[in-house]
Amino acid sequence: MRELEGSVAIVTGSSDGIGAAAARRLAELGAAVVVNSRSQERADAVARALCGEGLRAIAVGADLGSPAGAERLIAGTLDAFGTVDVLVNNAGMPSVCAAEDLQLEDWRRVLELNLTAPFLCAQAAGRVMLAKGKGVIVNVGSVFSRLGMPGRVAYSVSKDGLDGLTATLGVEWGPRGVRVVSVNAGYTATALVERAMATGGFSGDDIARRTPLRRLASPAEVANVIAFVASDAASYVNATSIYVDGGWTGYGGW
């Protein structure tokens, strides 16, 4: 089934990991996909691979850590396709640091990319969606929007804020045809998580022991839920968060 046939979808931070998997899944469902990365070269590589499989994709390099990056991304999409139907706010960064040692510059950098950039992209894409009375914004969040863990203060605050952004935009824009949903991932087998493990003093085995399904998620498993949320199959899902975490947030044991 090609549930997104004829639609245009932007996936931020989609040169690897969950973002690349989401771009692929949306394209497989019929969407024309805009691949994004800070590096035009990396975005081009993913877009070329998708096109080589007969899927529709272009690349727009833009650093979303600055307001100009969001404007460039939406403008590039409109230039190529004339509209936007789905925005997946996936770009983000980890942060592992004791709260008392966290520098203000690092705090700001995490919040700018993990929270401010999704707002700016949602605002720019939302104007297009609101004008036509239809659209979906999917914010890729984290289990740490709900849970605290030592050393994750900036990251947790940014993801908690992302849930607040989701709820507020969803109730404000829902009456005008735009749904906003968070897909909050647990630990997923990506390069980003590998870097977090390298600096955070934990391993894949530690994650597996803590997760009721006893493993990390694959990027494709998270991408499948993103695609569901973006489709009309989720037409009554709005202003809420869906957890894709193998039972991590539900587990209350040791």
N, C-alpha and C positions, 0 to 999 in steps of 0.2 A: 504494500500500500504506500502511496506517495501522498501522505496527509498534508504536506506543506507545498504541494505543487503550485508554482506561480508566486510564491512569497519570497521576500528578501530578508535575510537574517545576517546580523552582525554578531560576531563572536570576538570579544576582546581577549587579548592574551592567548591567542589560539595557535601559536607556533609549536606547542608541545602539550603534553599532559591532558588534563580534563578539557581544556579549550580546544585542542586539536581533535580530540575524540568527539566533542560536541559539534564542531564544524563539519566533520565527516558525517555524523549521524543526521544532522539537519539537511545536508546536501543529498544524502541517500533518500530522504523523505521528500525530495523535490525542490527544496529551497535553493535559491541563488545565494551563496554564502560569501560574506566579506571576512577574510582572514586578517587578523590584526596582530602586530608585534611592534615593539620599539624598533626592531631591525626590519627594514624593508626586505632584505635578503632572506631572512628566516620566514617571513610571511609569504614571500614569493615561492619558496620551496614547497610549502604546504599547499598553496593554491595550485601550483603546477601539478603536484601529485594528484589532487582531486580532479583537475581537468583531464589528466591523463587517463582517468577511469571513467570519463564520460560525464562527470558531474560539473556543475556550474560554480565557479569560484573566482574571485579576484583578491588581490592583496592590497591592503592600505597600511603602510608603516606609519605609526604615530605613537609618540610617548605620551601616555595618558596621565603621567605625573604632573602635567601642566594643562591649564585650561585650553591652550591652543591645540593640544593633541586631540581633545574630544571634538572640537570644531572641525579639525582636519579629517577625522574619521567619518563623521556624519556627512560632511561636504563631499568626500570621496565616494561615499555610498550613493548619495543623491546624483552625483555626476554620472555614475555608471548605470544605475538602475532606476533613478527617479523617485524612489520611495524607500521606506523601511517598515517591515512588518514585525520583526522580532529582533530584540536586542538581548544578547547574553553578556552580562557584566561578569566576566571571569577573571580578568587581569588582577593580579594581587601579588603580595609578597609576604613571606614569613618573617617573624621576629622572635628571637629567643634571647632574652637578657633579663637579669635581675632588675626588679623595678627601681631599686635604689641607685642602680648604675646606668639606667637608660638615659641617654642624652636627648635633650629637647629636639635637636635636629633629626635624630632617628625616629622619635615619636611622631614628628610632623610628617616625615617621609612615608611612614607606614599608613598614617591616616589619609594622606593625600592620595595614595594609590589605591588603598583598600576601601575607602569611603567617599572621599571627595570626587575622585574620578568616576565611580559609578553614578553619583548624582549628576555630574556634568553630562555624562553620556546619556543618562536617562532623560535629562532635561532637554537636550538637543534632539534626541530621537522622539521623545514624547511629544514635542511640538508637531512633528510630522504625523504621528499616530493620532493625536487628538483632532487634528484638522480633518482627518478622514473617518474618525470615529471607530477605529479598530487598531489593536496592536497588543503585543505581549512583551513585557520586560522580565527577564529571568536574572536574578542576582545570585551568583554562586557564593554561598556563605560557608559556614563551618560549624561543627559541633561546639566550638569554643565561643559561639555567640550565646550559648546557654550555660556552659561549664567554665569554671576557672581552673587554670593550671599554672603553677609557679613559672615565672619567666616569660609569660605570654601576655603581659598587660597591654601593650600597644596592639597586638594582634587581636586579642579578645575584645577590646573596646571597639576596634574598627569593625569587627564582624557583628557585634551586638548592635552597633549603629546601623549596619547594613540591614538588619532585621527591622529596625525602626523605620528606615527609609522605605523598605518594602511595604510595611503596613500603612504608612502615611500616604505614599503615592497610590497604593492600591485603593484606599478608601476615597481619595481625592479624585482619581482618574477613572475608577471603575464605572461610575455613572455615565462617563463619556466614552466608554467602549474599550478602555485600555486596562488590561490585567497586569498586576505586578506580583511576582512570587519569588521567594527565596528557595533555592535548592541547597541545603546545608550538608556538605560532604563530611564524612569521617576521614580517617587516614586512608589515602589513596596512593597506589603505587606509581608515583610520578617523580621526576627529577627534583621538584621542589621539596617533596617530603624527604627524599634522600638527603638533601642539603640540611633540612631541619634535624634529621637524625644525627648527622655528622657533627652538628654544633650543639645539640640539645641533650646529649648523653642518654639516648635510648635507641632501641633497635627494632627491626621488624618483628622479631620474636616477642618483644615486650608488647607491641601493639596487638599481635595475634592473641596473646594470653588475655589481654584486657577486653577483647572484642568477642561477644557471644558467637559470632559466625567464624571466629578463629582465623581470620585472615584480613589483609587489607582489601579495599575495593579496587577494582580495575577502573581505569578512566572510562572505559566503555559503559560500565554499569552506572556511573554518574551521568554520563552523556545520555543514556536511555531515558532517565528521569527528566533531564532538561528538555529533551525532545518531546516527551509526553506533555510537560507543562506548556510548551510552546504551541502545541497542537490544539485543535478544537475538541479533542477527547477530554481536555481539562478545562472546558469552557466555563465551569462554575468554580474554579479554583482561583482565588484572588486574595491579596493582602495577608498572606500567611506563609509559613515556612514548612518545607518538607525535608525530613532528615533521611539521608542516605548514608547510614553509618554502621550497618551490620549489628545494630543493637547497642552501640556504645553509650548513647545518652540514656537508654532505658536500664542499663545494668547498674545495680546498686551494691554489688558484692565487693570483695577484696581483690 
